[in-house]
Amino acid sequence: MSVCKRVLARLDIKGSKLIKGVRFEGVRVIGNAYEVAKKYANLGVDEIFYSDAVASLYGRNSLYDLLKQTCKDVFVPITAGGAINSIEDGRKLLASGADKLAINTGAVRNPNLINDLANEFGTQCVVVSIQARKSYNSNSWELMIEGGREKCDKNLISWIEEVQARGAGEIILTSVDNDGIGEGTDHDLIRKVQPSTKIPLVIGGGIGSEEEITKIFNTHKSLSGISIGWSFHNDHLNINKVHKAIQESKCETRLLENTSKILNITEAKVIIVDYSMGNLESLSNGLKKIGIDAIISSEKSKIMDADLVFLPGVGSFHKGMRNLNSRKLINPLLRRANEGKAIIGICLGMQLLFQEGEEYQPCKGLGIIKGKIKKLSNKSYNNEKLVLPHVGWNKLYIDKKYENSNLRLFDKSYQYFVHSYAYQPEKTDSENTLFKSTYGGKDFISAVKYKSCIGLQFHPERSGYEGLNLLNELIKSLIRI
């Protein structure tokens, strides 16, 4: 298996309202964006894509408050886009609750923005949104910017090749001609771009039936996912039936979970380490859902006194270590580990627990756990093109030494991943292995446990209620609640 095919709900936003038009024109208000996002997440959608439809027009993004509200009740990944023109714009959106940043107009006008965002937040955080409209007089497509209102003179294929070279981690491609109609997507457009696309590709525009979804994944096997707006908003498609259609097309997709039960734990003194690497509010909100009111802090005394410390993170290995060092947080974390005090590292935070990472350049990590962080392989598997970053939902497989623990309940559970590097020891049965996962037929370690430290390569706070319940169980195992 490569990775699950993803179903994204695209929500075009004006203020706090959900809007939708036809071919990006004639928009009308549909409802409250927060309520719709919460509904779709509870129904099992894999990701939410918030796009501020008027941000470029007014030169500012209005998603901050909406993201903060949404993240209190939505525990799947959120991509945010609209008028992102600088690192600071991206940082504000991530701090408000976004997991990934979608850029279009800003990138076209300043391609270096892609490099800047990738260097600052990591490739996996940068999504390039491409809106393409068929040319009237040739078999080609025009690139559209400013919310689909203006065309630019860039060549579609050349632009795709450029954004990948500059560090984009994902492309969301929307057919302007088919958008908001629900009568089928532009398969010619997909065929045109696929040979040049080496990173995850999500397509949207015109998807209106389960039969169309089956056709999409049977015809274009390397697609990472689909983006649906109009057909969800108008109840032409049901999220559960969409997942079933994908399964019937012989593709792996996330099985819908029972979201009616979440296991609350008692109070504990928990610190989320703030070292300016990623969305801390998402983790804070996830912990609140399971009964823990965590404090976000970089104060060394609080880090030492806590019952449990979380080291989250999104971005590059060397930047993470640089930030920990600049805030003088390395020694407190090492002292905690040496004194047997609990630490949970998530995504980049897990990687930093190891001795070394090779991203961009060899860089020493905290060295709490032996081993190196290496790049995943993207060699083709079963005639399917594999892409990096590894983005989406994937299964956990519990290590045999934990088969009799409560963690067995999460064997074969789906969790959300977004990364290109992972712990890959010479022997796949590492003594520290908690869970494994598979990408392209090759195992990598998706969770480790060493003494009082746990590392999670995935994002449990963005993996729905199953992720939160796993997080709950891991916390109880460390601090013995």
N, C-alpha and C positions, 0 to 999 in steps of 0.2 A: 504494500500500500504506500502511496506517496503522501497524501494528506486529504482530509475531507473536503469535498466541494462545499463552498460557503454560499449562504443566502443572506444578502445584505438588504436591509430596508433603507431606501433612500428617502430622506425627509428634507425637502426644500423649505427654507425658513425665511420668514420676514418678521423681524421682532421676535415675539414668542409664538407666532402663528405658523401652522403648517399650511403651505400653499402648493398649488400644482397648476401647471399650464399644459399646453400642447405645443410641442417643438420649442419649448422655453418662451412661449408667448401666451398672452391672454390668461394670466394667472388668476386663480380665485382662491379664497381662503377655505380650507377644509376643516380645520379644527385646531385644538391646542396641541402644540408639538410635544410637550412633555407627556401629556396623557397618552398620545398615540405611541410614542417611543416606549413607554412603560407597558402598554398593551402588547406591542409587537414582541418585546423582550420576554414577557410572560408566556406568549404563545410559542416561543422557541426560535425566533429569528437569531441568526448567528452573529450579526453585527448591525450596528446602527451607523448610518452615514448622514450626518448633519451638514447641509450645505446652505450657507447664508446666501440666498439668491440675489440679494441687492447690495451685498457688501462692497463689491468692486465699484458699483455705481456711486455709492456714498463715501467710499474710501475708508471704511471702518467695518469691523466685525462686531456683531451684536450677540454672539453666541455665549458669552461668558456666563451670564446669569442662568441661561437655559441649561448649559452644561453642568453647572453646580447643582441645580435642582434635579436634573436627570440622574446624575451619578448617585444620588441618595437612594434610588429605587431600581436602577437599571444596572445589572451586573454582567453585561456582555460588552465587548469592545466597542468604542465609539470613535469614529473618524470625523474630524471637523474641518471644514473648508470655508474660505471666503475672505478675501482681502488680506492674505498672509503675505507680507512684503519684507519681513525681517525676522531675525532670530528672536527678538523681543515679542513680536506678534505670536510666534509659535510657542514661546515659553508661557505666555499668558493663557493660551488655549489649553496647553498641557496642564498647567496649574489649576485650571478650572474644571478639568475632568476628561479632556480628550486623551485618547491613547495614540492616535495617529493624526498627521496633518496632511490635508489634501490641498494642493496648490495647482492653479491653472494660469490665470492672468498674470500673477506676480512672477511666475517662473518664465513665461513667454517673454515678458518685458525685461527680466533680469535673470538669465539662466544660472548665474552664479548663486542665486538663492538656493537652488537645489543642493549645491556643494556645501553651502553654509549650514543649512538645516541638517544635512546628513552628518557633517563633521561634529555638529553640536549635539544632536539628539540621537544619532545612529541611523543607518540606512533603513532599518525596519520601521522607522517612524515616519518616513517621507513617502507620501502617495502623490503621484501626479495624475490629476484628473484631466482627461482629454475629451473634448466635445468635438465630434467630427460631423460635417455636413457634406453630402454628395454634391460634387460640382455639376452644374447643369450641362456643360458642354464637353465633358470628358469623363473617363472612367477613373476618377480620382476623388479625393475628399479634401475639404477645406477644414482647417483648424479654427474653432470658434472660441472667443474669449468674452469677457465681460458678461458672464451669465448667459452665453449663447447668443448675444446680441450683435457681436462684431466678429468679422473674420480677420485672420492674420496671414502673413505671407509665408509661414513656415511649411515645409513639406512634411506630411504626416510621418512617413517612415524615418526620415532623417531626424525628426524631433524625437521619436521613440528611441532611436539609437543614442541620441545625445543625452536624454534624461537618464538613461541607464548608465551611461559612462560617467555622468556627474554624481551618481549615488542614489538615485531613486530606488525605493524598495518595493514598489507596487504601482500598477497602473489601473485606474478605473476608466474604461473607455465607454462613452455614451454616444449612441447614434442620435443626432439632433432630429433627423428626418422621421425617426420612428418613435421618439420620446412622447409619452402621454397619450398614445393611441391604443396600445395593447393588441396590435394585429401582427406581431412577429418582429423579431430583431433583424438587423442587417447582417446576414451571414457573409456576404461579399466583403464587408468591412472587416469582419473577424478574420477571414481567410487572408486578407491583405496584410494584416499586422502580425499574425501569429508567427511567421517565420523569423521575424526580427525581434520578437519579444522573449527575453531571457529571465525576466522577473515575473512574479505573480500577476496575472491579468484577470480582471473582473470586468464583465461587459454588462451593459444596460441599454434600455431603450426599446420599448415595444413588446416586452415579454408579457403575454396575456393568457397563457394556458399551460396546463401540465404537459400536454403534447409538445408544445414548443420547447419546454424545458428539457424534455427527453431528447428532442432533436438537437438542441444546443450541445448537450454533453456527449451525445453519441457522435456528433459531427466534429466537434472541436474538443478533443479529449484532454488537451493540456490546460484548458481554462481552469483558473483557480476558483471562480465563483460567478454569481450573477447578482445584479443590482436591480431591485424592483421598487417602484414607487406607486404609480397610478393604479396598477392592478391590485395592490394591497389596499390602498386608500379607498377604492371603490368596491371592495369585496369581490373582485373578479377572481382573485386567487386567495387560497387559504394556506397559511404558513405550514401547517402540518401536512397538507396534501402536496405541497411543493417538495418537502423532504422525501415523502414517499415516492414522488415521481423521479427524484434523483436516484433513490435506491433502485427503483425499477429500471433505470438506465444503466445498471450494473456499476454504479459509482459509489464510493464510500461517502457517507454523509453522517452528520451528528445525529444520534438517536435522541429524540425528545425525552426530556426527563420529567419526573413528577416534581413540580415546583411548589407543591402545597405544604411541604414539611421542611423546616429548618431547625437545627438543634442548637439551642442557645446555651452558652456557658456562663459561669459566674464571673465576677469582676476580677481583673488582674491589672497590674501596673505594666503597661505596654508602651514602648517608644518606637516610633517610626523615624528612622534616621534621615534627616534632611541634609543631603549633600548636592542638591540641585541636579538630580538625575532622574527625571521622569515625573509621572503623575502620582503624587502622594495622596491626594484626596480620594482617589478611587479605592486605594487600600484602606484608608481611614473609614470610608463609608461602608466597605465590605465588613470590616471588623465591628462597626456599630451594629450591623445587621445580626451578628452572632453574639451581641451583648458586651462588646469590649469598646470602651471609650478611649482610644489610643491618643497619645500626644505626639505631634510632629515636632521634632526638636533636633538641634545639633549641639546641645549642651552636654559636655562630657560627663558631668556629675549625674544628670538624669539618665544618660546611657548606661552608666555603671550601676545605678541603683534599681533599674527596672527589673521586673520579673522576666520580661521577654523583650528582645530588641528585634525589629524588622529592618533588614537592609534591602530595600527595593531597588529598582533602577531600570532605566531604559537608555541605551546609548552604547558608546564604545568603551572597551576595557580600559585603555590608557587614560581616557578622559575621566572615567570613574575613579581610578586610583589617584589621579591628579587632584580631583576635587576632595577626596577623603584626606589626602595629605595637606592640602591648603587649609582645610578646616581643623587640622590636628585631631582627626578622628581615628587614625590607624591604631594608635596605642590603646585607646579605650576598648576598641573592638577586640584586639589581641588579648587584652587583660580579661575581658569577659570570657573569651574562649578558654584561656588558661585556667580560669577559676571555675570552669564548668557551668557558666551562666548561659541561658538559652539565647540562641540567635537563629532567625530564619531569613535566609537570603532568597530573593525572588528575581528571576530572569538575570539581568546583569548582576544583581546582588548575589545570586548563587555563584556566578562565574568568579567574582572577586574573592570568594572564600578560598579559591585554589592558589597554587603556587605561581602560575604564569598564564598569560593569555597571548595569543599570536595575532590578534586583530590589528591591522595596519602595521604594527611592529611588535616584536617581543617585549613584553612588559611584565614586571613582577606583580603578583597579586598579594593578598594578605597572607597566604601560606598556611592557613588554618587546616586545610585539607590537602593532602598530597595529590598532585596531578596537574595536567595542563589543559587549557581550553583551546580546542582546535576547530577549524572550519569544517562544517558539514560537507559531505560529498553531494554534488548535483549531477552525477553521471546518470544517464538514462536508465530506466528500470522497466522491464516488461514492455519495451517499445514506447514508453511514456516519457516525455521530456520533463525532467525535474528542474525546479527553479529555486533559487534562493533570493530573499529570505524564505525560511520555512514559516509560512503564515497560515494560521487557521487551527481547526480543531483536530486533535489527534488523541489516540488511546494511550492510557497508562497500563503497563503490565507489571504487577507486583513481583518483587524479588522473592525467591522461595523462602528465605529466612523470616519473612514477615507474613507468610501465608496463614498463620494461626492468630494473627493480631486483628484488631478492629479495622486496620487499614485494608484488609482483604475486600471490604465492601466497595472499595474504589478501584479494584482490578477491572480493567477494560472500560473504565469511565473515560469520558471525553473531557479534555481540558484545552484551554486556548494557548497556543504558542505563537511567538513572533520573534525569530532569531535566525542567525546564520552560523553561530558558533555554539559549541557544546562540549561537555566533558566526554571524551572518547578514550578510555584507557586501552592499553594493549590487550588486556583480558576483559571481555565485556562483563564478566561476573565479578565486578569490583567488590571488595569487602564492604565498601560504603554505599553500595547501591540500594536504593529504596524502591524506585520504579524505573523501568526502561520504557522507551518508545521506539518506533521504527519509522525511518524516512528513506524511501527508495530502497527498501529491502535490507537496509543496514541499521543495526541497533545503535542507539546512543542513550546515555544515562539522562533521564528526565527528572530524577530526584535522588538526592543523597542524604544520608544521615551519618554524622560522625560525632560521637559523644553527645554534647548538648547542642550541636549545630545541625540544622536541616537546610538543604538547598533545593529550590524548585525552579526548573528551567522554564516552566509555564507560568501563567498568571491565574491563580485560583480566584482572585478577586474579580476577574473578568470571565470566569468559567461558569456563570450561573449559580444556582443553588447547590449543585453538586460540588462545584469548586469551593464554595463557602463551607459546606459541611466537611469536606476534606481538610480545609484549613482549620476548622474547629477541632477535628480529631488530632491533627498534628500539634496544635497548641496544647491540648490536654496531655498528650504524650510527653511533652517537654517540661511543662510546669506542674504536672500532676494535679490538675484541678479535680 
